[in-house]
């Protein structure tokens, strides 16, 4: 960008305008990118991870096209859920949330997600949240309730509902022209009300509170992201991502409080990924129909296979999770790895024709299903050299993040070497019965034998 480089056109679907738009960042220097991160009160389920894999893929596309990207992700370490569950576990909020933060960071690595430039913890930005609340009070857009909590008056923000398409006209308001109010962090569209910016302390909060100019209390969940985004990226940013369930109320409220405070457009491109379903229902903690990454690891499934499976669908379509489908994806991924290993040690040049097609796909609102199909085409193409295929696969993988560059040929265990030699000899003697028995023995060690023109090859299953 600052080098005067011309980028290929990238189109992205913007939830705000409900159409695909050509990406054009606010600043020439770098793309300002914020992702709503996890609430660190439990192990996220794999449906939650779709949001982080989507954000990572988007970031990789921008990097691939030569943009500099400043990516921030928050960690919600104080809200209704973290307080409730830390108390259940008899732990301090800090100890409790630190544990799940560490687990989350491990999962991110398993999924080949590039770490954001910074993870912002909500508890590190309480001063900024208080300042923003004070500003909104001063402007008359927020008000204090009897218990000392501060609420945002949604009727005072003309564009309330612009992201989610919510129309307030028919909703009841009271004598002061207010909507009634809700102190809870999560609520539905049919329950749109004034939401809490600051929650005055009550007994249920236990020892979780800050003594501030707003009184003793804690921030509401929605203002956390606005304050952290502004503190790290500035008043206006390019991209803000999250799952579709963040659109209302979380992102709608973020827009209201941020734009009311600054008088400027908060985010240029709002982007959201769809749900992961189980039996056609949303995977969720409350329905107990979820898998965690640990469940997959316990079943011996490589978490990257989950990433691979998700990339087979566009991020804006709902996917129905079935364990057998994931196992099928893992088999396909291993097959790709094996074919990649067969390409040998030399890396040649990226095939430019394939690269152009790849760019056309990923720059079209992240069309990863077609990009993956193209990856298979490259690997199967007889007309390009192995070395060039290898370079092209590695080039695509900058976006796909399937970890090809880290695949190594494993050292064969001694017993396997012995069995392999015996089988080779049996085949040379055309003793297929022994050769078959030896194949089974090799299988029991967790390896698979394939007979090729250049002799037998052994793969880890
Ligand atoms: Zn958020």
Boltz pocket constraint, residues with backbone or C-beta under 6 A from the ligand:
constraints:
  - pocket:
      binder: B
      contacts: [[A, 35], [A, 36], [A, 37], [A, 221], [A, 225], [A, 250]]
      max_distance: 6.0
